[in-house]
Amino acid sequence: MKSLALFVPLALVAEVAIEQTPDGVRFGVVTPKPSGRAPTVFFFAGSAEQSLSEQRFVDCQKALGLNVLKVSIDLPGHSEDQRTGEPGGLKTWRYRIDHQEDIIAATVKRATAVLDCFVAAGPRSRASRGLRNLPRWIHGVSLGGRRQAP
């Protein structure tokens, strides 16, 4: 049986910068950012810093390589998205849902604002302006959905 080994230099483990969109959405981005247009991968797990700095996510970033923009936002109830009087963390999700908040729509809106910020900052060509109208896809895996080996 043949196997393929993927070697990624440790230099790919980069710093996380915390930035803000013009309309105030806080996000984290792995630096250095790719030059020019690049695919964008969002990491959703707790705070923006946590999503980009935990080892399991750093391993994924290494596999993605240098030419992919890696970003994250604070999920509901984490870091600066926690509000006074809320339980914090995942318990906040239940709290907000019980108080008639659509946490999914709010999270998607904030992630879209971050993506739009990168598109707006890109080259001002006719083609890049057309990117604003493209659909966005989000894919994720829950740790709860992972199967343990027997």
Residue, then its C-alpha position, 0 to 999 in steps of 0.5 A: m500500500k502506498s501512502l502520501a505524506l504531506f509536509v507543511p513547514l511550521a512557518l505556516v503557523a502564523e499570528v492572528a490579527i483582530e480587525q473590524t469591518p467598517d460597520g463594527v463587526r469584530f473578526g480574526v484573520v491569520t496573518p500574513k494574508p494572501s496577496g491578491r484574491a484568495p479562497t476564504v475559509f471561516f473557522f467557527a468555534g467560540s471566539a475569533e481567537q480560539s477558532l484560529s489558535e487552537q491546535r486542531f484548527v492550526d493543523c487545518q490551516k497548515a493543510l490549507g496552505l498560504n494562499v487561503l484567507k483564514v478568518s473567524i468571528d466571535l460566535p454568540g456568547h463568546s468573547e466580545d459577543q457576550r452580553t451582561g446577564e447572559p450565561g456565556g458560551l453555548k448556554t447563551w445560544r439557548y438563552r437567546i433562542d428562548h428570547q426570540e433571537d435568530i442567532i443563526a441569521a445574526t451570525v451569518k450576517r456578521a460573517t457576510a459583512v466580514l467577507d464583503c469587507f475583503v471583497a471591497a478591499g480587493p482589486r477594483s476590477r469589473a470582475s471583483r465587483g461582480l463577486r459581491n453578487l455571488p452566493r456564499w457557501i458555509h460548511g462546518v463540522s461539529l465536534g459532537g458529530r465526530r465518531q470515536a474509533p472503537 
